[in-house]
C-alpha cells in the first residue's frame, strides 16, 4: 500500500466550529484507547532532564503537553492555534507555521503526536533538515499505514460514536501513515549519526524514538 496524502476535514474548519470541537474530543478518546499519551509519559521522563526544554509540534489544544507538564515543566507547544486556555507556566507557546519557525536551537528534544503524516516527502525532508541540525532526540507517534488498519477503523469508529469528521480523517490519516523505517528515512536521519527504534502496535500506532549517537 503506497503512502497517499489527501486533505483532512478538520484542517479546513475554524478552531471553534462544532464539528472541529467534536473531532478533537474524538481524538482525545482515540489517543486514550491507543495509549499514545501513556506511551509519551513512559518514555520521555527517562530520557529528558527536567531542566531541558521540549517542543511539541502540532500541539493543538495542549492536551499532551499538559499531561506531560508535571514531570516535564519546560514542554513548549507549537501550532497555528492560539494559546490554549490554562496553558501552564513556565511553558511557552509558539503560534506559527511549523516551516516558519526559527527557534529550533532551543530544543534538544522534539516530539509530536499524529502530526507528521500531514506532510509530504518534501515537507518531511525540509523539517528533517532543521531537526537534524539542532535536536538530539526525536519522539513521534503516527498512524501505521495498512489496509487492515483502515478496515478496523471503518468498523470501530462508528461503533465508538466518532463524528463524520473523525471517521473521514482517521481513514485518510492511516493512508498517509508510515511503515518500517520510512519516517526516519524521510526525515533524512543518517544511521551513522542517529540510532532509532520503530515499533507498531496492534491498534495501529507507529512509534519512533530517534537519538543522536554520542
N, C-alpha and C positions, 0 to 999 in steps of 0.2 A: 504494500500500500504506500504510494508516494505521498509525501507531505504536501498538503494543499491549504492555502490561506483563503478564507472568504470573510467578508465583513460580518462583524458580530452586532446584534441589535443593541446591546447595552451601550456600545461605543457611540451610537447615534442619538442617544436620549439625554436630555438635560439631567444633571445630577439628582434633582429632587422630583423628577417625574414619577408618578405612582408605579409604573412598570419597572423603572430603574430601581426604586426603593425595594420593591418586592424581589427583584432579581438579586440584589445584594443580600437580602435576608436568606434567599435560597442558597446563595453561595456560602454564607456562614454555615448553613446546615450541611452543605456538601463537604466543606472543609472539616467540619466536626466528624462526619461519618468516615471520611477518608483518613482522618487522623493527621492532617497536614500541620495544624498548629502544634499538636503534641510532638510531632517529629522535630520541628524547629526548636521547641522548648527543650528537647532532649539533646540535640546535637550542638547547639550554639554555646550554651554556658560552659561546656567542657573544652571549647576551643577559643573562646573570646574572653579577654580580660574585661572586668567591669569598668575600667577607665578607658576603654577603646571604643571609638565611635564606629557605629554600624549604620549602613544605609540600606533602607528597604526601597526597592524600585516598585513603582505602581502600588503605592501604599493604600490607595483608595480611602476608605473611611477610618483607617488606622487600627483596625481590629487586631491584626497580627502584632503590630508594634506595641500596642497596649498590653497584649498578653505576655510579651517578652520583657516589657519595661521593668517589672520588679527585680529581675536578675540582670538585665542589660539596660541601665538607665539612659545610656547615651545612644539609643537607637533612633535615628532620624528617618523621616519619610520624604519621598519624592513622588509627586503626582501632579497632574493637571488640575485636580480637585483643590478647592480651598482648604485651609487648615481645618481638620475635623474638630468638632466640639469636644472640649475637655482633653485636648492634646496635652500629654504630660510634660512638664518641665523636668529637666533641662533639655529635653529632646527638641530638635529643630524640625521645621517643615519647609521643604523647597517646592513651591508651586511653579513648576516649569516643565517644559517638554524634556524628556529624557535626553534627546540628542542635542539639546541646547545647554545642558548642564555642564558647568565648568569646575565644579568643586571636587572632582574625583580624588584629588591628592589628600583630602582629609579622611578618606575612608579605606582602611586596610581590609575591611570585611564588607562585602556587598551581598545582599540577599534578595530574593523575590519569590512570590507565591503566585503561580498561574499568570505570569506576565510575559515571559519571553516567547511563548507560542504566538503572540501577536505580531512578531517581527519576521520579515522575510530574510533570506540569506544575506542580502546586502546590509540590512539593518543590524543583524546579529554580528556581522563582520565589523561594522563600524563601532558598535557597542563593545565588542571584544577588544578592539584596539585600545579603547580608553581603560577598560578593566585590566588588561594585561600590563599596562604601563604603571598602574598605581596600586592595585589590590594585591593582597597576599592570600585572600581566601574568598571563595565564591560558594554560596549555598542557595540552590534553587529547587523548587518543586514545580513540575509542569505536568500536563497530561501525557500519558503513554499512548502513542498512536497505534491504532489497530481496529479492524472491523469488529472484532469480538467486543472490544470496549464500547464501540458505538452501539452495538446491539444491546449490551447490558444497559447503557444509558437510555436508549429508546424505550426500554421496558420499565426501568426503575424510576426515571424522572417523573413520569405522570403518576405512578403509584405513590411516590413521595410527595405529591402535591406541588411540584415545581410549576411556575408560571410559564407562559409561552415563550418569553424572552430567554429564560434559563434553559428550557428544553431545546430551543434552536441553537443557542450559543454553546451549550455543552457539546452537542453533536459536532458543530463546526470546530470547537477547540480541540477535540480529540483528533480530528483530521489534520490539524496544524501542530500536533504534538511531536514528540521525539521518541527515538528508539536507539538502543545501544549507545555508542559514543558520538551520536550525531550532534548533540548540543555542545560539548567541549570542542569538538572539531569545528563546528560552525562559528564558535567564538574565537577560533584561531589559537587555542591553547597548545603550546609546544610541549609534548611529553618529556622532552629533555629538561624543561624548566618547571613543569607542573605535574603533580600527581593527582589523580582523581578516582572517585568511585561513583558508579551509577547503579542504582537499584530501582526496581519497579515493584509495585505492589499488586495484589490480586484485584484491588478496587480501582486500579488504573493510574496510580501516581508514579511519576518519573522523577527520581530524586538524585540530584547531583551535588556532591561535595568535592570541590577542587581547591588544592592548596599549592602555593608556590614552594618548590623544593628549596631546602636550606642552601 
